[in-house]
Amino acid sequence: MLLGLWFIPGGIQFNTYDGKPHWSWAFGIYSFIICSMVIIPTLYYSLVLYRKFDFEELQKKWRYFILGESAFFFLYYGTTLSNMLNDPGFRTLWSILGIFSLVLLSCIYLGVGKQL
């Protein structure tokens, strides 16, 4: 399904001056739709699995995982929006917000990677 991104004419254009990508609206919306078909079930089944855990320690670790997973999806949607808008002010704001999201991504490791 992601191969369809290759066939959208003018999907990604690079500004030769600063090298930042600009996504067309058709490319961005297609990317949103296709990736949402993965993101929504992933979050849903993560929450279903969380509710099935009986041990408090395992639930705590899984909460960290869900937090990190949500930060990853937040980072994806924000970066996609930033590339579609191609606005320097929004890119700067998103860069600052993205730093905090990157810190939260470490929760995936704390949740399931570290001595599960």
MIVEXRO-389727 format. One record per residue (C-alpha): residue number from 1; chain; x, y, z. Coordinates in nm, 4 decimals. Example, Ala and Ser with C-alpha at 12.3 -4.5 7.8 and 13.67 -1.06 7.14 Angstrom:
+-----+-------+----------+----------+----------+
!  nr ! kette !        x !        y !        z !
+-----+-------+----------+----------+----------+
!   1 !     A !   1.2300 !  -0.4500 !   0.7800 !
!   2 !     A !   1.3670 !  -0.1060 !   0.7140 !
+-----+-------+----------+----------+----------+
//
This chain:
+-----+-------+----------+----------+----------+
!  nr ! kette !        x !        y !        z !
+-----+-------+----------+----------+----------+
!   1 !     A !   0.0000 !   0.0000 !   0.0000 !
!   2 !     A !   0.2892 !   0.2331 !   0.0710 !
!   3 !     A !   0.4188 !   0.1682 !  -0.2801 !
!   4 !     A !   0.1358 !   0.3927 !  -0.3957 !
!   5 !     A !   0.3352 !   0.6861 !  -0.2601 !
!   6 !     A !   0.5853 !   0.6409 !  -0.5449 !
!   7 !     A !   0.3191 !   0.6957 !  -0.8086 !
!   8 !     A !   0.1819 !   1.0298 !  -0.6878 !
!   9 !     A !   0.3178 !   1.2888 !  -0.9332 !
!  10 !     A !   0.4993 !   1.5746 !  -0.7613 !
!  11 !     A !   0.4608 !   1.3983 !  -0.4271 !
!  12 !     A !   0.7836 !   1.5222 !  -0.2731 !
!  13 !     A !   0.9781 !   1.8235 !  -0.3898 !
!  14 !     A !   1.3058 !   1.9383 !  -0.2414 !
!  15 !     A !   1.3901 !   2.3036 !  -0.2123 !
!  16 !     A !   1.7383 !   2.3324 !  -0.3594 !
!  17 !     A !   1.8175 !   2.6314 !  -0.1410 !
!  18 !     A !   1.7758 !   2.4726 !   0.2022 !
!  19 !     A !   1.7140 !   2.1052 !   0.1159 !
!  20 !     A !   1.3881 !   2.0763 !   0.3099 !
!  21 !     A !   1.1181 !   1.8514 !   0.1628 !
!  22 !     A !   0.7779 !   1.9804 !   0.0621 !
!  23 !     A !   0.5014 !   1.7225 !   0.0342 !
!  24 !     A !   0.2029 !   1.7758 !  -0.1918 !
!  25 !     A !  -0.1376 !   1.7620 !  -0.0249 !
!  26 !     A !  -0.2328 !   1.4468 !  -0.2167 !
!  27 !     A !   0.0877 !   1.2750 !  -0.1025 !
!  28 !     A !   0.0405 !   1.3822 !   0.2602 !
!  29 !     A !  -0.3248 !   1.2831 !   0.2807 !
!  30 !     A !  -0.2510 !   0.9441 !   0.1229 !
!  31 !     A !   0.0287 !   0.8943 !   0.3750 !
!  32 !     A !  -0.2038 !   0.9930 !   0.6623 !
!  33 !     A !  -0.4722 !   0.7482 !   0.5504 !
!  34 !     A !  -0.2410 !   0.4534 !   0.4877 !
!  35 !     A !  -0.0425 !   0.4986 !   0.8093 !
!  36 !     A !  -0.3586 !   0.5525 !   1.0142 !
!  37 !     A !  -0.4677 !   0.2078 !   0.9002 !
!  38 !     A !  -0.1683 !   0.0777 !   1.0970 !
!  39 !     A !  -0.1563 !   0.3252 !   1.3849 !
!  40 !     A !  -0.5171 !   0.2979 !   1.5031 !
!  41 !     A !  -0.5197 !  -0.0848 !   1.5332 !
!  42 !     A !  -0.1766 !  -0.0769 !   1.6977 !
!  43 !     A !  -0.2987 !   0.1562 !   1.9712 !
!  44 !     A !  -0.6236 !  -0.0363 !   2.0071 !
!  45 !     A !  -0.4572 !  -0.3740 !   2.0551 !
!  46 !     A !  -0.1946 !  -0.2249 !   2.2858 !
!  47 !     A !  -0.4738 !  -0.1027 !   2.5127 !
!  48 !     A !  -0.6602 !  -0.4359 !   2.4911 !
!  49 !     A !  -0.3437 !  -0.6205 !   2.5866 !
!  50 !     A !  -0.2792 !  -0.3747 !   2.8719 !
!  51 !     A !  -0.6184 !  -0.4529 !   3.0232 !
!  52 !     A !  -0.5442 !  -0.8264 !   3.0167 !
!  53 !     A !  -0.2305 !  -0.7993 !   3.2283 !
!  54 !     A !  -0.2797 !  -0.9041 !   3.5901 !
!  55 !     A !   0.0557 !  -0.8020 !   3.7365 !
!  56 !     A !   0.0968 !  -0.4386 !   3.8383 !
!  57 !     A !   0.4645 !  -0.4328 !   3.7345 !
!  58 !     A !   0.3790 !  -0.5568 !   3.3860 !
!  59 !     A !   0.1001 !  -0.3003 !   3.3545 !
!  60 !     A !   0.3432 !  -0.0253 !   3.4553 !
!  61 !     A !   0.5937 !  -0.1335 !   3.1908 !
!  62 !     A !   0.3197 !  -0.1549 !   2.9286 !
!  63 !     A !   0.2023 !   0.1987 !   3.0153 !
!  64 !     A !   0.5544 !   0.3194 !   2.9379 !
!  65 !     A !   0.5408 !   0.1330 !   2.6088 !
!  66 !     A !   0.2052 !   0.2882 !   2.5150 !
!  67 !     A !   0.3364 !   0.6345 !   2.6065 !
!  68 !     A !   0.6422 !   0.5865 !   2.3855 !
!  69 !     A !   0.4320 !   0.4427 !   2.1058 !
!  70 !     A !   0.1975 !   0.7426 !   2.1219 !
!  71 !     A !   0.4948 !   0.9799 !   2.1112 !
!  72 !     A !   0.6176 !   0.8011 !   1.7988 !
!  73 !     A !   0.2808 !   0.8425 !   1.6267 !
!  74 !     A !   0.2591 !   1.2068 !   1.7405 !
!  75 !     A !   0.6030 !   1.2643 !   1.5882 !
!  76 !     A !   0.4968 !   1.1004 !   1.2608 !
!  77 !     A !   0.1789 !   1.3076 !   1.2237 !
!  78 !     A !   0.3538 !   1.6320 !   1.3168 !
!  79 !     A !   0.6422 !   1.5755 !   1.0775 !
!  80 !     A !   0.4017 !   1.4897 !   0.7975 !
!  81 !     A !   0.2016 !   1.8054 !   0.8655 !
!  82 !     A !   0.5216 !   2.0099 !   0.8795 !
!  83 !     A !   0.6306 !   1.8754 !   0.5416 !
!  84 !     A !   0.2886 !   1.9454 !   0.3896 !
!  85 !     A !   0.2593 !   2.3018 !   0.5216 !
!  86 !     A !   0.6181 !   2.3958 !   0.4333 !
!  87 !     A !   0.5995 !   2.6936 !   0.6707 !
!  88 !     A !   0.9289 !   2.7976 !   0.8372 !
!  89 !     A !   0.7511 !   2.9106 !   1.1557 !
!  90 !     A !   0.5671 !   2.5814 !   1.1941 !
!  91 !     A !   0.8847 !   2.3866 !   1.1160 !
!  92 !     A !   1.0655 !   2.5706 !   1.3962 !
!  93 !     A !   0.7815 !   2.5089 !   1.6416 !
!  94 !     A !   0.7631 !   2.1456 !   1.5387 !
!  95 !     A !   1.1389 !   2.1029 !   1.5827 !
!  96 !     A !   1.1055 !   2.2148 !   1.9441 !
!  97 !     A !   0.8058 !   1.9876 !   2.0092 !
!  98 !     A !   0.9824 !   1.7028 !   1.8320 !
!  99 !     A !   1.2706 !   1.7133 !   2.0796 !
! 100 !     A !   1.0301 !   1.6392 !   2.3650 !
! 101 !     A !   0.8709 !   1.3594 !   2.1626 !
! 102 !     A !   1.2113 !   1.2031 !   2.1040 !
! 103 !     A !   1.2690 !   1.1938 !   2.4787 !
! 104 !     A !   0.9339 !   1.0199 !   2.5272 !
! 105 !     A !   1.0303 !   0.7612 !   2.2650 !
! 106 !     A !   1.2740 !   0.6185 !   2.5172 !
! 107 !     A !   0.9671 !   0.4975 !   2.7076 !
! 108 !     A !   0.9351 !   0.2185 !   2.4505 !
! 109 !     A !   1.2689 !   0.0846 !   2.5706 !
! 110 !     A !   1.1774 !   0.1351 !   2.9353 !
! 111 !     A !   0.8501 !  -0.0459 !   2.8763 !
! 112 !     A !   0.9382 !  -0.3585 !   2.6842 !
! 113 !     A !   1.3064 !  -0.3504 !   2.6044 !
! 114 !     A !   1.4526 !  -0.3359 !   2.9508 !
! 115 !     A !   1.4190 !  -0.6635 !   3.1412 !
! 116 !     A !   1.0673 !  -0.7564 !   3.0455 !
+-----+-------+----------+----------+----------+
//
